Amino acid sequence: MTTIRLDLLIIGGGVAGLWTLNRAIKAGYSALLIEKGALGGGQSVHSQGIIHGGTKYALNGTFTRAASAIAAMPDRWRSCLAGQGELDLSAVTQLSDATYFWSQATLGAKMTSFLASKALRGRVDSIAGGDRPDIFRDSRFGGALYRLAEPVLDVPSVIAALADPVSEHIVQLDAAKLTVSTGADGRMQISVPSLGGLILQPQRIVIAAGDGFLELAERMGLARPTMQRRPLHMVVAQHGSWLKLFGHCIGASSVPLVSITTHPSADGRQVWYMGGGLAEAGVAREPADQIAAAQATIAELLPWVDLGEVRWDTLRIDRAEPATDMRARPDTGYAEAVGDVIVAWPTKLTLAPDLADTILRLLPPPRADATGLDALAALPRPPVARPFWESM
């Protein structure tokens, strides 16, 4: 019976798992990532691709713990996008080099914009006149506009850029079909029945499988940590307009009324992907009602915009995250060692690099008796997930 000895087995091929895989290999660890479906096919490919720097968490005028936790993330990602950071993401498609706050022409909305700008002086720039994006140059726009140095990325290209350099360390394998046990030497071992009972013997397992954690936790007998889901009801508007929008409309509350990003469509059109307050409030709505709410939102907030013929759809997604008191939104990424298992959730796309830092700090030194991965060569490599609107 073949035994593969390695330092790290990562379960889950989203951005967090892939970033950790790259960092571990660069640090000299022998590592393998397994994914049962498509890479990034869970939460990653359904994100809006915004590399947040904490700005939207300061709409109450206070630089909160959540805002502080991710303040450095855009610069860290931007360095990688330039090919000069800890990982080379120079092949990633950047949809926009910035996002924007815009407000309605109301006192409450303008006050929220003002408070946000003061809390984040040096991070938020007021934009006027000819420097505005095309969509805000209409004379009927009477609100305030701020530019945030937070890039927006095409997530499938991020996944591909992370997977390509380490493809020989990635296989398509369903973790639910593996058997975890303790070997005669006291080491954790994992049987792969599809390969004639081949044994994987990692020093540590990292579970970065999003809401797939629950099934794995039951199989592995993990009593902690506990998980919560944060549901969203996203809206997709596929249209023929040339106008692009990357930003958050803010009103009088600390939650953006709507967050909209623009993505390419397979047929050459554009997609407006809509989240924020609209997606949170829309959890209680049926798809037709959510679409009606999105149409009303655009008519109210962007009355000068004509998207032409639009194909509408909605997508329900759950953000998996560690359980918190009163189901509050976690401020940071999360990683906890439970014996030889490390359970991890980035909680936000932008925090994947920071989460990898935390995971690497929880690892023992690389083992001296690591073996190669040749015995896994017969297993397929998972494809990169595509946005669901490409099949609309």
Number of C-alpha atoms within 10 A of each C-alpha: 6 11 17 19 21 23 25 25 23 24 26 29 32 27 30 29 28 28 21 27 28 20 18 22 16 12 12 12 22 24 27 24 25 22 24 19 18 18 28 30 23 23 19 24 24 22 20 23 23 25 25 24 24 24 24 19 21 24 27 19 18 14 19 16 15 19 20 16 16 21 18 16 20 21 16 18 24 19 17 18 20 14 14 14 15 14 21 17 22 17 15 20 16 17 19 19 15 16 23 24 25 26 27 21 14 13 13 15 19 20 19 20 29 17 16 25 21 16 18 19 10 9 18 21 16 17 16 13 8 9 10 16 17 12 14 22 13 12 7 10 18 13 17 21 22 22 18 21 20 27 21 24 22 21 27 23 19 24 26 21 19 25 24 11 12 16 14 15 21 24 21 18 21 14 20 12 12 17 15 18 14 11 12 8 7 8 12 18 21 21 18 19 12 11 13 10 15 17 21 22 25 23 22 21 24 24 21 25 28 27 18 16 23 16 13 16 17 10 14 13 9 16 9 12 16 13 16 17 15 14 17 21 24 27 26 23 22 26 20 16 15 11 16 18 20 24 24 24 24 28 23 19 12 16 20 22 21 21 25 22 22 24 24 15 17 13 8 9 13 21 26 24 23 23 25 20 20 22 25 17 16 24 17 13 14 12 19 12 12 22 20 13 17 24 14 13 15 15 13 11 19 17 12 15 14 14 16 10 11 15 13 20 18 22 14 14 18 16 19 22 24 24 15 12 7 6 13 11 15 17 16 19 24 19 22 17 17 13 9 15 20 19 24 26 27 25 22 23 21 26 25 22 21 21 23 23 15 16 20 15 9 14 19 12 13 17 15 11 9 16 14 12 17 9 12 16 11 9 13 11 20 20 17 19 21 17 19 14 20 12 8 12
